[in-house]
Amino acid sequence: MSGSVRSVDLTGFYTLTKREILRFLRRPSNTFAPPFITNVLYFSVFGVILGERVGTIAGVPYILFILPGLVVLGAVSNSFENASFSIFHGRWNEYIDEVLTSPLSYTGMVWAYVLSAATRGLLVGGLVAAIGWGIVSALFQPVPLERPLYLLGFLLVITLLFASLGVIGGLLANDFDDLTVMNQFILRPLVFFGAVFYSLEDLTPLLRDVSLFNPMVYMVNGVRYGFLGVAEVDPGRSFLVLVAMTAVAAAVDVALFSRGYGLTE
């Protein structure tokens, strides 16, 4: 009996994950075109034009310095957006009821949404990295990859974290405007004040201490360490903190699903 239940659970998990991944893959103009255009503009304006005035930071060209932060921005924004939209849209059109009445466990439901959203974040993060690699390599120097395992580890954990937070956002949202507010007025400001375009060393001691309360600082520095081997915050400690945050966020997701929070009238 337990083997049969496990088989049904795995089948349901695979099916829901596949459906959510196909949902964004079938609309590449919505999934991949916007980050492509946006990041070409970022690299052109901030990296090339402004970079000529800034020069170097930490001994590397400015355009290379901002690359990790833009990868983080693309990865976390799309992870959060995908999960929050999937949950809210399912609630709005009431087709999430079919998932809730399936034999799939609440843990399986949550991780199907989280993994599919994290997949989108990783794909977009990879796209941004490819754009940056092409521009930087053509205009300045080859993009280094000093700590590839750190890079992959940080990208995986931050996409899982923001996919998990996106599930919470999708359950809390009352309308589509709430999703826009979360993404544009909470998430993106945290990224832009997370040492994407500047070094922490350029801040006053007070502002630097305040910046350390922003979790994005640790994510950007972790990805920067993966690319450049340079970090202003200990990457090992940052990684452990982010793993703990991801575990807590995923546990909250499962608890909210099991209570039916935001899912039932």
N, C-alpha and C positions, 0 to 999 in steps of 0.2 A: 504493500500500500504506500509506504513512504517513498519507494522508488518511483511509483506512478505519479505521486504528487510532485516530486522533484522534477520529473520529466515535463509535467504540465507547466511548472513554474519557470523552468528554463526556456520552454517554447514560448510562453507568454512574454518573458523578458526579452528574448531575441526578437520577437515580432514587433513589440512596442518600440524597441530601440531602432530597428530597421525602419519602421514607419516614420519615426521622428527624423532620422538621418535623411531619408529620401525626400522628406518634406522640404528641407532647405536645398538639397542638391538639385531638385527639379526646378528651382528658381534661381539659377546662377546670376541672373541680372540683378536680383535683390540681395543675394548672399555675397557675391564676390566683386561685382562692379563698383559699388560704393566705396569699400575700403581701398580698392585699387586706385580709384581717382583721387580720393582724399589723401592717401599717403604719397602719391606722386606730387601732390601740391605741398604737403608737409616737407618732403625732402627737398623740393625745388626752392621753396621760400625760406624755411628755417635752416635747412642744411646747406644749400648752395649759396644763396644770396646773403643771408645773415651769417652763415659760417665763414665767409670771407672776412667779415669784420671781427668775429669772435676769435678766429684762429684755432687754437687747440685747447683742450681741457684734459687734464691728466695725461698729457703727452700724446693725445690722439686728435685727429681732425674733428671739428665740432660735428660734422655730419655723421661721422662714425660713432661719436659719443651719444647722439640722440637715437640711433637706430634701435638699441634694446628697449628704450622707453616706448617707442612707437609700436614695436612688436607686442609689448605688454598691453598697450591701449587697444590694439586691434583684437588681441586674444580675449581679454577680459570683457570688453564691450560686447563682443559677439556671443560669448558664452552666457553672459547675463541676459542679453536680449533674447536669445533663442529659448532659454528655459522659461523666462517670465512670460514671453508671448505664447509659447505652447500651452502653458498651464492656464493663463487667463483666457486665451481663445477657446480652449476646451471647455472652460467654465461658462464663457459667454454664450457659446453655441450648444452647450449641454451634451456634447459628445464625449466628454470626459467620464460621463456616467457609465459608458460601456467599459472603460478601463476599470472603474471602481467595482463593477459587478463581476469582473472576470476573476478566475481563480488565482491570479497573480497576487503575491504578497505585497504589502505596503512598501517593504524594503525594495522589492523588485521593481515596483512602479517608480519609486523615487530614483533609483539608480539608472533606470532606462532613460528617464528624462535628463538626468545629470550627465550621463556618459554621451548621449547624443548631442547635448549642448556643448560639452567639452570638446567633442570632435569638431564641431563647427569652429570653436575658438582656436583649436590647434591648426585647422586648415587656414583660417584667416591670418593667424600669426605667422604661419609658414609663407603665405602669400606676401605679407608685409616684409618679412625677412628677405624674400627673393627680390622684391622691388628695391629694397635698400642695398642688397648685395650688388645688383646690377648698376645702380647709380653710383654708389661709392667706388666700386671697382673700376668703373669707366672713367671717373673724374679724379679719383685720389689714389687709392691703394687697395689691394685685395683685403677683403673682410676676414679678420682672423676668427678662429674658433678654438679658443684656448682651453675651455673646459666643457666639452660637449655633453658629458653626463650631467653636470650641473644645469646646463641649459635645458636639456630635455626634462630633467626632474622638476625644475622650477616652472616650466611651461605647463607640464602636466598638472602639478598641484594647484597653480593659480587658475587654470581653466576649470578644474573640478570645484575649486572653492567658489568661483563666481557663477558657475552653473548651479551649485547648491543654493547660493544666495538668490539667484534668479527664480528658483522654485518658490522661495519664500516671497519674493516680490510678486510673482504671479498669483499667489494666494491672497496677498494683502490688497492688491489693486482692485479698485471699484470700477474703473473705466480705463480706456486706452490712454487718456491723458496722464493717469498715474504712472503708467509704464514710461512715458516720455519724461516725466519729472524725475523718476528714479535714474534713468540712463543719462539724461542730459545735465541735470542739475545736482546730482549727488555723485554718480560714478565718475563722469569725465572730469569734474573739478578735482576730485581726489587724485586722479592720474596726473593732471597737469601740475598739481602741487606736490607731486611725488618724485621730484628731481629728474624729470624726463628731459627738460631743456636746460638744466643748470646743475652745477655741482653743489653739494651740501657745504663744501668749503667756502663757497662764495657768499653764504648767508652769515648774518650776525649770530653769535652764540645762542641768543634767545630764540631766534627763528629756527636755527638748526635743531635745538632741543624740542621745539614745538613740532617740527616736521617729523621727528621720530615717532610721533603718535599716529602718523599716517601709514597704514599698512602698505600702501602702494610704494613707499620708499624702499621697503624690504624686497618687494617683488621686482621693481626696476633694477635695484642693485644686484639681485640674484641673477637676473637674465644678463645684465651687463657683465657680471663676473664670468658667466658662461661664454660670452662672446670675446671679451677683451682680457679677462683675467684680472680685472680691476674692480674693486668694490669699496664703498665707503662705510659699509655695515657688514659685520661678520656674516658671510653667506651660510655657513653651517647652522648657526643659531637661527637665522632668518627662515631657513628651510624647515626646521623642526617646528617653529611657531606656526608657519603656514599650514603644515600638515595637521597640527592640532586644531587650528581654526576650521580646516576643511572637515575634519571628523565631527566637530561640534555642529557645523552648519548642516551636514548630511543627517546627523541624528535629529536635529530640529525638524528637518524636512519629513523624516519618517514619523516623528511624533505628531506633526500637524496633519499628515495624511491619515494616520490611524484615528485621530480625533474627528476627522472630516472637516477641519477648519477651512472655511472658505469654499468647500466643495459641495456642501449641502445647505439648503435653505434653512 
